[in-house]
C-alpha cells in the first residue's frame, strides 16, 4: 500500500500526467463563463477537482451539440455515483454514458476526464 501511495504522489507531481495537460481542456475563463461572478475564481480553481454539483460547461472544448451531451453525461455521472434524485435507473445512466463515449471519441475523452475529476473526492 505504501509503494502505491508513493507512486501516486510521484505521478501527481509529474506535470506531463496532470489533467490540466490533457488535450483540449478549457481554459479557466472559458470554463467559468456561465458561473455567477462571485463564484468564478472558486469554480476555476476546482475545475479539475471533485464538486458535488453539475458543471455549467464541459471540461473539454467542443461544439454546442457535444456540449449539451457532455453536460448530460456529467449529470448522469453525478447521479449514478451519488444518487442525486434523478428518476432514471443506475443501469440506464451507465448505458447512456457508455453509448455516448462509443459514438464520439471527443465525448469519450470528456467522460474520461469527468470520471478522473470525480475520483479526486
Legacy VTK file of the C-alpha trace (Angstrom):
# vtk DataFile Version 3.0
C-alpha trace
ASCII
DATASET POLYDATA
POINTS 121 float
0.000 0.000 0.000
2.845 2.408 0.780
4.511 1.697 -2.540
1.265 2.518 -4.336
0.858 5.740 -2.340
4.438 6.773 -3.110
3.935 6.143 -6.843
0.624 8.051 -6.775
2.369 11.031 -5.173
5.126 10.899 -7.800
2.544 10.837 -10.605
0.722 13.766 -9.004
3.928 15.810 -9.237
4.509 14.938 -12.915
3.107 17.842 -14.997
3.023 15.656 -18.132
0.442 13.423 -16.431
-1.634 16.242 -14.922
-5.244 16.509 -16.060
-4.621 20.178 -16.858
-2.224 18.956 -19.587
-4.962 16.834 -21.173
-5.716 17.669 -24.787
-8.388 20.374 -25.246
-9.034 21.181 -21.571
-10.878 24.510 -21.471
-9.038 27.486 -20.082
-10.354 28.790 -16.753
-12.043 31.909 -18.186
-13.985 29.858 -20.732
-14.934 27.180 -18.202
-16.444 29.669 -15.713
-18.093 31.900 -18.317
-21.620 30.855 -17.208
-20.875 30.920 -13.471
-22.038 33.744 -11.181
-19.356 36.419 -10.802
-18.858 35.727 -7.081
-18.036 32.063 -7.754
-15.863 32.322 -10.882
-12.452 32.099 -9.186
-13.515 29.319 -6.815
-15.015 27.273 -9.668
-11.928 27.845 -11.837
-9.745 26.522 -9.012
-11.973 23.439 -8.743
-12.292 22.829 -12.482
-10.425 19.523 -12.323
-11.404 18.580 -8.761
-14.497 16.856 -7.451
-17.546 19.026 -6.845
-20.922 17.578 -5.760
-22.972 19.522 -8.320
-23.169 19.634 -12.131
-20.766 21.746 -14.160
-22.108 24.558 -16.343
-19.689 23.845 -19.191
-17.897 20.667 -20.310
-14.277 20.297 -19.265
-13.072 19.975 -22.863
-13.542 22.318 -25.805
-16.257 21.054 -28.156
-19.128 22.186 -30.350
-22.504 23.190 -28.905
-24.242 19.881 -29.720
-21.485 17.936 -27.987
-21.592 20.390 -25.066
-25.229 19.557 -24.326
-24.479 15.834 -24.384
-21.400 16.357 -22.174
-23.487 18.246 -19.594
-25.991 15.359 -19.588
-23.085 12.952 -19.118
-21.878 14.993 -16.141
-25.317 14.896 -14.516
-25.518 11.155 -15.213
-22.113 10.507 -13.621
-23.053 12.515 -10.539
-26.433 10.867 -10.179
-25.007 7.384 -10.828
-22.315 7.834 -8.206
-24.281 9.785 -5.642
-27.990 9.297 -6.277
-28.918 12.927 -6.909
-32.611 12.151 -7.007
-32.818 11.700 -10.764
-35.600 9.208 -11.514
-33.842 7.020 -14.111
-32.151 3.802 -13.024
-28.422 3.470 -12.427
-28.249 0.968 -15.255
-29.836 3.336 -17.783
-27.458 6.161 -16.737
-24.440 3.873 -17.157
-25.669 2.701 -20.563
-26.204 6.316 -21.664
-22.651 7.246 -20.646
-21.081 4.264 -22.432
-23.127 4.766 -25.619
-22.114 8.420 -25.840
-18.448 7.509 -25.441
-18.682 4.834 -28.124
-20.438 7.188 -30.524
-17.997 10.107 -30.292
-14.261 9.982 -29.462
-14.271 13.534 -28.055
-17.121 12.611 -25.721
-15.126 9.523 -24.706
-12.308 11.885 -23.699
-14.808 14.083 -21.836
-16.117 11.021 -19.965
-12.562 10.017 -19.055
-11.669 13.429 -17.663
-15.027 13.802 -15.870
-14.543 10.422 -14.186
-10.961 11.384 -13.290
-12.284 14.649 -11.819
-14.889 12.715 -9.837
-12.212 10.425 -8.400
-10.373 13.344 -6.780
-13.012 13.361 -3.998
LINES 1 122
121 0 1 2 3 4 5 6 7 8 9 10 11 12 13 14 15 16 17 18 19 20 21 22 23 24 25 26 27 28 29 30 31 32 33 34 35 36 37 38 39 40 41 42 43 44 45 46 47 48 49 50 51 52 53 54 55 56 57 58 59 60 61 62 63 64 65 66 67 68 69 70 71 72 73 74 75 76 77 78 79 80 81 82 83 84 85 86 87 88 89 90 91 92 93 94 95 96 97 98 99 100 101 102 103 104 105 106 107 108 109 110 111 112 113 114 115 116 117 118 119 120
